[in-house]
Amino acid sequence: MTPIRKYFLTLLLTAMVVVVKAQSSRDIVGHWKDNEENNRLTEFYQGDDGLYYAKIIEDKENKDINGKIFMKKLKYDDQSKTYKGVASPPDVDVNIEINATVSWIDKDTLLIVVKNFFKTKEVRFLRIK
């Protein structure tokens, strides 16, 4: 193999590693704002159990839900490139758990889909930089 081919092969492999690393499951960690509730700031974080959670860290209109965890046990699925877990409506007093899927639209936008029987709701979250 010629030195030029080795160089390009190394460059290609490095680029592939960077792309894979950029789309790793840890990218979800951070602060997000959903497109429906512009007054609400959310934090996604990794728990001690290795799963991911989301909590409301600031809601200017409904301060009672500040600190409430509304997404639980999100586990990254390599095959589907999504997180799967459960969601609980933050502004409801009843403890309801609904199946939730979190997927990437782009590097700074998440699509959260919650399904309960025949009802489906989609919400986009935008990364706060």
N, C-alpha and C positions, 0 to 999 in steps of 0.2 A: 504494500500500500504506500502510495506516495505521501510525502509530508503535507502536501496541500489537502489531500483527501482526509488524512488524519485530523488536520486542523478543522476542516468543515464538519467532520463527524463529531468531534469534541464539542464544537460550537452548537451543533444541532442537539446533541444530548443535553448540554447545559441549558439550552432554551426550553427543552421539554421538561426538565426537572423544575425550572422556574415556573412554568405554566401549571404543572401539577401541584406544586407547593402553594401557588396563589389560590388554587381552588380547593385547598384542604378544608377539612371540617372545622378547623379552628377559626376560620374567617368570620364566622357568625358573631364572635365575641366582640362586644362594644356597645356603643350608644346608637339608638335608632329612633326615628320619628315616623309614626304611621301617617299615611296620606289622608285619612279620614278625621283623625283627632290631632289637629295641628298644635294643640295646647298640651299634648302628652309626650313625655320623653320616656323611652324604654331602654332597659339594659339587658342584653343577652350575656350570659356568663356560664362557665363550666362549673358544675358542682363537684363536691368531693367524691361522688360516685362515678365521675367521668362523663355523666350525661349533661345536657344543656338545659338551661332554664331562662325564663324571661320575666322580669318584674318591672313594674311601673315605678320609676324613680321620681317623676314629677308630673302631676296633672294639675294645671292651674285652675280648672273649673270644679273638679271633684277631689278635694284634698284627702278625703277619706280613703281613697284607693291607693294613695302613695305608699310604696313599699310592698304592694300586693303582687305575689307571684301568679302570673296568669298563663304561663306555658311551662309544662313540666315534662321531665323524662324524655327530652328530645335526643334521639340517637341518630347519628349519621349513617346512612345506608350508601355504601360505595357504589352499588350496582345502579340505583336510581338517582344517585347524586342529590338526595334530599334528606332532610331530618324528619323523623316521624316521632310523634309523642301525643300528649293530650293538652288541651286548652280548657281554661275555666274563664267564663266571662267575668271581668274584673269588677263590674258594677252591679253584680247580682249577689244577694246574700245567700242564696242556695248554692251548695257545693255541687256543681255540675261539671262533669268531665267529658269533653268532646274530642273525637279524633282530629288530630292536626298534622298537616304536612307543611314543611318550610322548604322552599326551593329558591334558587338564584334566578333573577331576571338578568342582572348584570352584576359587576363587582360591588356596586353600592346600593343595590335594590333587592330586597327579598320579597317573595310572594308567599303569604301565609294563607292556607286553605283549611277551613274547619268544616267538617261534615257531621251532621246530626240527622240521621234517617234520610229524609228527602230534601233537607235544607242544606245548602252550601253557601258559605260566605268566603270571599276573597278580600284580603287587605294587603296593600303594599307598604313595606317599611323602607325608609330611606336612611342610609348611614349618615350619622353626624360626624363630621371630621373636625 
